[in-house]
Amino acid sequence: MMKSVSYLVTLAMLDSAFPLLASAFDPSPLQDFCVAINDSSSAVFVNGKFCKDPNLATADDFFLSGIDIPRSTSNPLGSNVTRITVDQIPGLNTLGISLARIDFAPYGVNPPHTHPRATEVLVVLEDQYRTNQCSCSFPISIAKIQEVITIANAIFGSNPPINPDVLTKAFQLDKDVINYLQKQLWWNND
């Protein structure tokens, strides 16, 4: 018993003498830009890509043609998300942003979703509202768009499935409704 008390006192003294410090942050970019190239002989490797010599960067490294062309919205959601990442615009490498164009059919939706550790900004370029119908094109810019979690897929389409009793209680729905929702094929819009 005395040995246990002695041990606890020693442990408490060490804990107060050496407090645990924790820190977390996103690192700042190492440079203004790092145009991605597929050349392993490049001396700089940042963010999973090799960097082009900054003196050889051109406006084309920050440009993508064709983003103004509407995409098909003939799917169950009535919308189409066209992702634009560093693979399409090499100049986006290390900037912490990516882009997307979203086309909507009348009554089309982009399902509720989240982008972990990111911010989404919407810019409406064209709209035509007719009795709550929308034929819209919404180009958006999103930091780290690669990480998209569609809420319905995550909740009702998870594998292994979430216990229906938990979902019944959480959403205050009949268990038959939850079972029905878990059997649906949830469409990903990315």
C-alpha positions as CSV (number, residue, x, y, z in Angstrom):
1,M,0.0,0.0,0.0
2,M,2.8,2.4,0.9
3,K,4.6,1.6,-2.2
4,S,1.5,2.4,-4.3
5,V,1.1,5.8,-2.6
6,S,4.8,6.6,-3.1
7,Y,4.5,5.6,-6.8
8,L,1.4,7.9,-7.3
9,V,3.0,10.8,-5.6
10,T,6.1,10.5,-7.8
11,L,3.9,10.2,-10.9
12,A,1.9,13.3,-9.9
13,M,5.2,15.3,-9.3
14,L,6.6,14.3,-12.7
15,D,3.3,15.2,-14.4
16,S,3.3,18.7,-12.9
17,A,7.0,19.1,-13.7
18,F,6.7,18.1,-17.3
19,P,3.3,19.1,-18.6
20,L,2.1,17.5,-21.8
21,L,2.2,20.0,-24.6
22,A,0.2,19.4,-27.8
23,S,0.0,21.5,-30.9
24,A,-1.7,21.0,-34.3
25,F,-1.7,23.2,-37.4
26,D,-1.6,23.1,-41.2
27,P,1.8,24.0,-42.4
28,S,2.3,27.2,-44.4
29,P,3.2,26.8,-48.1
30,L,6.9,26.6,-48.7
31,Q,6.7,28.9,-51.7
32,D,4.2,31.1,-53.6
33,F,3.4,28.3,-56.1
34,C,4.7,24.9,-57.2
35,V,3.4,24.0,-60.6
36,A,3.1,20.2,-60.7
37,I,5.0,18.3,-63.4
38,N,5.5,14.6,-64.1
39,D,9.3,14.8,-64.2
40,S,11.1,12.9,-61.5
41,S,14.4,14.6,-62.3
42,S,13.0,17.8,-60.8
43,A,14.8,18.7,-57.6
44,V,11.7,19.7,-55.6
45,F,8.9,17.3,-54.5
46,V,6.0,19.0,-52.7
47,N,2.5,17.8,-52.0
48,G,2.9,14.6,-53.8
49,K,4.0,16.2,-57.0
50,F,7.3,17.3,-58.5
51,C,7.6,21.1,-59.0
52,K,8.3,22.8,-62.3
53,D,11.2,25.4,-62.2
54,P,9.3,28.6,-61.2
55,N,11.1,30.5,-64.0
56,L,9.5,28.2,-66.5
57,A,5.9,28.7,-65.3
58,T,3.4,30.1,-67.8
59,A,-0.2,31.3,-67.6
60,D,-1.3,27.9,-69.1
61,D,-0.2,26.3,-65.9
62,F,-3.1,28.1,-64.2
63,F,-5.7,27.7,-66.9
64,L,-8.2,25.1,-68.0
65,S,-10.3,25.4,-71.1
66,G,-13.7,23.8,-71.4
67,I,-15.0,24.5,-67.9
68,D,-17.6,26.8,-69.5
69,I,-19.3,23.9,-71.3
70,P,-22.4,22.6,-69.5
71,R,-22.4,18.9,-68.5
72,S,-25.1,16.3,-68.6
73,T,-27.5,16.3,-65.7
74,S,-29.4,13.2,-66.7
75,N,-28.8,11.1,-63.6
76,P,-31.0,10.4,-60.5
77,L,-29.8,13.6,-58.8
78,G,-30.3,16.0,-61.7
79,S,-26.9,17.5,-61.3
80,N,-23.3,17.0,-62.4
81,V,-20.2,17.9,-60.5
82,T,-17.0,18.3,-62.6
83,R,-14.0,18.3,-60.4
84,I,-10.9,20.3,-61.2
85,T,-7.8,19.5,-59.3
86,V,-4.0,19.8,-59.7
87,D,-4.2,17.0,-62.3
88,Q,-6.2,19.4,-64.6
89,I,-4.6,22.7,-63.5
90,P,-1.0,22.0,-62.4
91,G,-0.6,25.5,-60.9
92,L,-3.1,24.5,-58.1
93,N,-0.4,22.3,-56.5
94,T,0.3,23.5,-52.9
95,L,-2.2,26.3,-53.0
96,G,-4.7,24.4,-50.9
97,I,-7.6,24.9,-53.3
98,S,-9.4,23.1,-56.1
99,L,-12.4,23.9,-58.2
100,A,-15.6,22.3,-59.4
101,R,-18.4,23.2,-61.8
102,I,-21.9,22.1,-60.7
103,D,-24.7,21.9,-63.4
104,F,-28.3,21.5,-62.2
105,A,-31.3,20.4,-64.1
106,P,-34.7,21.8,-63.0
107,Y,-35.3,20.4,-59.5
108,G,-31.8,18.9,-59.5
109,V,-29.9,18.6,-56.2
110,N,-26.4,18.3,-54.9
111,P,-26.9,16.0,-51.9
112,P,-26.0,17.3,-48.4
113,H,-22.3,16.7,-48.0
114,T,-19.2,17.9,-46.1
115,H,-15.6,18.6,-47.0
116,P,-13.5,17.8,-43.9
117,R,-11.0,20.5,-43.1
118,A,-12.2,22.7,-46.1
119,T,-14.3,25.6,-46.9
120,E,-16.7,25.8,-49.8
121,V,-17.5,29.0,-51.7
122,L,-20.3,29.1,-54.3
123,V,-20.4,31.6,-57.2
124,V,-23.6,31.7,-59.3
125,L,-22.8,32.6,-62.9
126,E,-26.2,31.9,-64.5
127,D,-29.6,31.4,-63.1
128,Q,-33.1,31.1,-64.5
129,Y,-35.8,30.8,-61.8
130,R,-39.3,29.7,-62.9
131,T,-41.6,28.7,-60.1
132,N,-38.8,27.3,-58.0
133,Q,-37.2,25.5,-61.0
134,C,-33.5,26.2,-61.5
135,S,-31.4,25.7,-64.6
136,C,-28.2,26.8,-63.0
137,S,-24.5,26.5,-63.4
138,F,-22.6,26.9,-60.1
139,P,-18.8,26.9,-60.5
140,I,-17.4,26.6,-57.0
141,S,-14.1,26.7,-55.4
142,I,-13.3,24.3,-52.6
143,A,-10.2,23.7,-50.6
144,K,-9.2,20.1,-50.7
145,I,-12.3,19.0,-52.7
146,Q,-10.8,15.5,-52.9
147,E,-12.4,14.8,-49.5
148,V,-16.1,14.7,-50.0
149,I,-18.5,12.9,-47.6
150,T,-22.0,12.6,-48.9
151,I,-24.3,12.5,-45.8
152,A,-26.8,9.9,-47.1
153,N,-24.1,7.6,-48.3
154,A,-22.2,7.8,-45.0
155,I,-25.4,7.2,-42.9
156,F,-27.6,4.9,-44.9
157,G,-25.0,3.3,-47.3
158,S,-22.2,2.6,-44.8
159,N,-20.4,-0.7,-44.9
160,P,-20.8,-2.3,-42.4
161,P,-24.3,-0.8,-42.0
162,I,-25.1,1.3,-38.9
163,N,-27.5,-0.5,-36.6
164,P,-31.1,0.3,-37.6
165,D,-32.1,0.7,-34.0
166,V,-29.6,3.5,-33.6
167,L,-30.7,5.3,-36.8
168,T,-34.4,4.8,-35.8
169,K,-33.8,6.6,-32.5
170,A,-31.4,9.2,-33.9
171,F,-33.7,10.3,-36.8
172,Q,-37.0,9.5,-35.0
173,L,-38.2,7.5,-37.9
174,D,-40.0,4.2,-38.2
175,K,-37.7,1.2,-38.4
176,D,-39.2,0.2,-41.7
177,V,-38.3,3.6,-43.2
178,I,-34.7,3.1,-42.0
179,N,-34.6,-0.4,-43.4
180,Y,-35.9,0.9,-46.7
181,L,-33.3,3.7,-46.8
182,Q,-30.4,1.3,-46.0
183,K,-31.5,-0.9,-49.0
184,Q,-31.3,2.0,-51.5
185,L,-28.4,2.5,-53.9
186,W,-27.1,6.0,-53.0
187,W,-25.8,8.0,-56.0
188,N,-22.4,9.7,-55.6
189,N,-22.2,13.1,-57.3
190,D,-18.5,13.5,-57.6
